[in-house]
Amino acid sequence: DELVAHLSGRAFNLQLWERTEIVFSRDPELLAGLRTRKERMRRLGELYSIRLGHALAAARELMRREEPDELLEPEVDSAFAEVRELDRYHLEREREIQHEFDDRYRPAEREELARHREEIAHRIEESAAIGIAGGHVGVLLTRLRLFDIPSLIGLRPVIAWSAGAMALGERVVLFHDDSPQGFDH
């Protein structure tokens, strides 16, 4: 409201949250599919964390060793290469889950969602710029992708902050760098 007032009424809210709730209430199959996808991603993340813990433990142990550089450096490099490979593999597995969801539920073809996407596309076409606020980055990312906002932005300037800026990244990586449970990977 403050932004709309500041811009003399020349701004509007795309109401992604409200639209999502409407879509979910009218398409419970899509909502169930998204919940299943989210649960599969969560479980995959747990499995990844187990593997990552072991890979990082090896890298940490190697870095604590006092060995001649010509022996140790290649081993440390190789240990971190294994971590990068695990990251690459995990990303591929996440993409597989997303593709399975897309293939099964075909979001772009769902009537209620398509109607809202069309309305949003029309509103964005009228816009000179896009503003994307913060919030929970995972929830925001899901909604931006659900309505295909990134492809609708085109060459318009984007003003984004906090989670809004993060959600526009090519790749979004979420992790706890200061976990309340203590040290995390």
Solvent accessible surface area in square Angstrom, and as a share of the most:
residue,aa,sasa,rsa
1,D,159,0.82
2,E,153,0.68
3,L,97,0.48
4,V,54,0.31
5,A,77,0.60
6,H,150,0.67
7,L,58,0.29
8,S,93,0.60
9,G,52,0.50
10,R,187,0.68
11,A,25,0.19
12,F,74,0.31
13,N,112,0.58
14,L,30,0.15
15,Q,89,0.40
16,L,27,0.13
17,W,138,0.48
18,E,86,0.39
19,R,31,0.11
20,T,0,0.00
21,E,80,0.36
22,I,63,0.32
23,V,0,0.00
24,F,26,0.11
25,S,86,0.55
26,R,147,0.54
27,D,18,0.09
28,P,91,0.57
29,E,104,0.47
30,L,0,0.00
31,L,35,0.17
32,A,54,0.42
33,G,1,0.01
34,L,15,0.07
35,R,158,0.57
36,T,74,0.43
37,R,38,0.14
38,K,143,0.61
39,E,70,0.31
40,R,98,0.36
41,M,44,0.20
42,R,123,0.45
43,R,142,0.52
44,L,16,0.08
45,G,25,0.24
46,E,88,0.40
47,L,105,0.52
48,Y,46,0.17
49,S,42,0.27
50,I,107,0.54
51,R,129,0.47
52,L,17,0.08
53,G,15,0.14
54,H,135,0.60
55,A,21,0.16
56,L,25,0.12
57,A,51,0.40
58,A,52,0.40
59,A,1,0.00
60,R,69,0.25
61,E,82,0.37
62,L,48,0.24
63,M,104,0.46
64,R,161,0.59
65,R,119,0.43
66,E,171,0.77
67,E,66,0.30
68,P,67,0.42
69,D,92,0.48
70,E,129,0.58
71,L,109,0.54
72,L,26,0.13
73,E,98,0.44
74,P,71,0.45
75,E,93,0.42
76,V,26,0.15
77,D,94,0.49
78,S,52,0.34
79,A,9,0.07
80,F,65,0.27
81,A,46,0.35
82,E,108,0.48
83,V,16,0.09
84,R,148,0.54
85,E,85,0.38
86,L,13,0.07
87,D,59,0.31
88,R,128,0.47
89,Y,93,0.35
90,H,24,0.11
91,L,36,0.18
92,E,71,0.32
93,R,82,0.30
94,E,50,0.23
95,R,109,0.40
96,E,68,0.31
97,I,8,0.04
98,Q,46,0.21
99,H,107,0.48
100,E,84,0.38
101,F,13,0.05
102,D,49,0.26
103,D,92,0.48
104,R,183,0.67
105,Y,22,0.08
106,R,125,0.45
107,P,16,0.10
108,A,66,0.51
109,E,126,0.57
110,R,40,0.15
111,E,155,0.70
112,E,27,0.12
113,L,0,0.00
114,A,37,0.28
115,R,103,0.37
116,H,7,0.03
117,R,44,0.16
118,E,129,0.58
119,E,66,0.30
120,I,0,0.00
121,A,21,0.17
122,H,105,0.47
123,R,87,0.32
124,I,2,0.01
125,E,123,0.55
126,E,105,0.47
127,S,21,0.14
128,A,90,0.70
129,A,43,0.33
130,I,13,0.07
131,G,47,0.46
132,I,13,0.07
133,A,50,0.39
134,G,29,0.28
135,G,61,0.59
136,H,124,0.55
137,V,15,0.08
138,G,21,0.20
139,V,55,0.31
140,L,30,0.15
141,L,24,0.12
142,T,37,0.21
143,R,25,0.09
144,L,2,0.01
145,R,123,0.45
146,L,10,0.05
147,F,0,0.00
148,D,58,0.30
149,I,2,0.01
150,P,68,0.43
151,S,78,0.51
152,L,47,0.23
153,I,14,0.07
154,G,53,0.51
155,L,186,0.93
156,R,61,0.22
157,P,83,0.52
158,V,57,0.33
159,I,99,0.50
160,A,30,0.23
161,W,117,0.41
162,S,77,0.50
163,A,2,0.01
164,G,0,0.00
165,A,49,0.38
166,M,104,0.46
167,A,5,0.04
168,L,58,0.29
169,G,35,0.33
170,E,177,0.79
171,R,145,0.53
172,V,36,0.21
173,V,106,0.61
174,L,103,0.51
175,F,140,0.58
176,H,123,0.55
177,D,121,0.63
178,D,128,0.66
179,S,14,0.09
180,P,122,0.77
181,Q,158,0.70
182,G,38,0.37
183,F,167,0.69
184,D,61,0.31
185,H,88,0.39
